[in-house]
Every structure is written in structure tokens, then in C-alpha cells.
Amino acid sequence: MDGTAIIILAIAGVASVLLFAVKGLLDQVPDVIDSAGRARDAWQRFKKPEQPHRAHDQEPPIAA
């Protein structure tokens, strides 16, 4: 009888630790997704930097 109680408590302890670890991993998912989005945006800006906008009434620079 004592052996059965110990096994049940051990299984409950392992399940508790596993649930705690899974919760910790799932709590990090939104931060990872946000970071991936910021990294993607930074990569796109690096690949294609924005050109400065010219007003329509400005002349292009004169070549020397």
C-alpha cells in the first residue's frame, strides 16, 4: 500500500513539473513572435531602404 502511494505522488510531482515547464514555454511564445516580426521588418528596411521623398516643385540636383 505504501508503494502505491509513493508512485502516485511521484507521478503527480512529475506531471506538476511538466505543466510548469510547458506553461513557461507557452508564456514566451508571444515575445518570440513579436521579436520575429521586428527582425523581419528590420531586414526589409535593410534590403530596401526608403528613398527620401522629393516635393514635386523641386528640381533635381544639377550634375557638375
Residue, then its C-alpha position, 0 to 999 in steps of 0.5 A: m500500500d505504501g508503494t502505491a502511494i509513493i508512485i502516485l505522488a511521484i507521478a503527480g510531482v512529475a506531471s506538476v513539473l511538466l505543466f510548469a515547464v510547458k506553461g513557461l514555454l507557452d508564456q514566451v511564445p508571444d515575445v518570440i513572435d513579436s521579436a520575429g516580426r521586428a527582425r523581419d521588418a528590420w531586414q526589409r528596411f535593410k534590403k530596401p531602404e526608403q528613398p527620401h521623398r522629393a516635393h514635386d516643385q523641386e528640381p533635381p540636383i544639377a550634375a557638375 
